[in-house]
Amino acid sequence: MNCLDRVMELTDEIEERVLAGDWAGATGLDVERRQLLGEMFARDPDAAGSSNRAILEQLRARNEITMAAVSSARQVLTIAARQLESAPAMMRAYERNTAQADVGTAMAGG
């Protein structure tokens, strides 16, 4: 298996990990993939030549799609985290308003 084959195999695995929400696993594989690419270009500065250009373009495009998915997931998680952070205050406000409504109803004879 040549270096680019392994890089593309790692890309498949990274995409699977991202879809599964396994951020640590995807990050670890991405580190390995970047190291392989760095070594490949260190050995052959012309590695992006015509024979590898199509594969490297495919890799770039897939990486952009994966990064968009990661960014989208990050936004969803950020919103969820903010909601969780505000939940205790919202519950206290709800309890205060419910208690006040109960007192108001009791005083009105309801």
C-alpha positions as semicolon CSV with decimal commas, in nm:
position;residue;x (nm);y (nm);z (nm)
1;M;0,000;0,000;0,000
2;N;0,147;0,335;-0,096
3;C;0,131;0,646;0,119
4;L;-0,164;0,803;-0,064
5;D;-0,364;0,481;-0,039
6;R;-0,314;0,488;0,338
7;V;-0,404;0,858;0,349
8;M;-0,731;0,788;0,166
9;E;-0,801;0,491;0,393
10;L;-0,749;0,716;0,694
11;T;-0,981;0,973;0,533
12;D;-1,255;0,708;0,511
13;E;-1,205;0,624;0,876
14;I;-1,202;0,990;0,980
15;E;-1,530;1,052;0,799
16;E;-1,686;0,752;0,974
17;R;-1,565;0,874;1,314
18;V;-1,700;1,225;1,251
19;L;-2,041;1,084;1,153
20;A;-2,038;0,877;1,473
21;G;-1,942;1,179;1,684
22;D;-1,611;1,020;1,784
23;W;-1,413;1,345;1,786
24;A;-1,110;1,207;1,969
25;G;-1,086;0,912;1,731
26;A;-1,118;1,137;1,426
27;T;-0,855;1,374;1,563
28;G;-0,610;1,092;1,630
29;L;-0,651;0,958;1,278
30;D;-0,617;1,307;1,132
31;V;-0,285;1,351;1,315
32;E;-0,162;1,028;1,158
33;R;-0,288;1,136;0,815
34;R;-0,117;1,477;0,836
35;Q;0,207;1,311;0,943
36;L;0,195;1,077;0,643
37;L;0,128;1,366;0,406
38;G;0,414;1,565;0,560
39;E;0,651;1,272;0,521
40;M;0,537;1,217;0,163
41;F;0,609;1,578;0,065
42;A;0,937;1,578;0,260
43;R;1,054;1,277;0,056
44;D;0,919;1,412;-0,273
45;P;0,850;1,787;-0,293
46;D;0,690;1,724;-0,635
47;A;0,442;1,472;-0,491
48;A;0,154;1,696;-0,598
49;G;0,253;1,640;-0,960
50;S;0,018;1,521;-1,228
51;S;0,010;1,158;-1,115
52;N;-0,118;1,248;-0,767
53;R;-0,307;1,570;-0,843
54;A;-0,652;1,411;-0,882
55;I;-0,617;1,214;-0,559
56;L;-0,498;1,519;-0,366
57;E;-0,787;1,727;-0,506
58;Q;-1,030;1,458;-0,396
59;L;-0,868;1,458;-0,053
60;R;-0,900;1,836;-0,028
61;A;-1,267;1,828;-0,131
62;R;-1,349;1,551;0,115
63;N;-1,164;1,734;0,391
64;E;-1,370;2,048;0,326
65;I;-1,693;1,846;0,347
66;T;-1,578;1,685;0,672
67;M;-1,480;2,021;0,820
68;A;-1,823;2,161;0,729
69;A;-1,984;1,866;0,911
70;V;-1,762;1,925;1,214
71;S;-1,847;2,296;1,213
72;S;-2,219;2,221;1,192
73;A;-2,196;1,969;1,477
74;R;-2,001;2,222;1,683
75;Q;-2,279;2,478;1,636
76;V;-2,546;2,227;1,741
77;L;-2,344;2,127;2,047
78;T;-2,282;2,491;2,140
79;I;-2,655;2,565;2,129
80;A;-2,730;2,256;2,338
81;A;-2,462;2,350;2,593
82;R;-2,604;2,701;2,626
83;Q;-2,950;2,558;2,681
84;L;-2,818;2,324;2,948
85;E;-2,634;2,609;3,118
86;S;-2,950;2,820;3,131
87;A;-3,180;2,534;3,236
88;P;-3,136;2,574;3,615
89;A;-3,216;2,947;3,601
90;M;-3,515;2,880;3,379
91;M;-3,644;2,617;3,621
92;R;-3,605;2,855;3,917
93;A;-3,797;3,125;3,728
94;Y;-4,068;2,874;3,639
95;E;-4,095;2,760;4,001
96;R;-4,112;3,121;4,124
97;N;-4,380;3,210;3,871
98;T;-4,577;2,894;3,949
99;A;-4,558;2,962;4,322
100;Q;-4,670;3,323;4,270
101;A;-4,957;3,210;4,048
102;D;-5,065;2,957;4,312
103;V;-5,058;3,226;4,584
104;G;-5,253;3,466;4,360
105;T;-5,514;3,201;4,284
106;A;-5,548;3,108;4,651
107;M;-5,588;3,472;4,753
108;A;-5,852;3,528;4,484
109;G;-6,051;3,241;4,626
110;G;-5,986;3,005;4,334
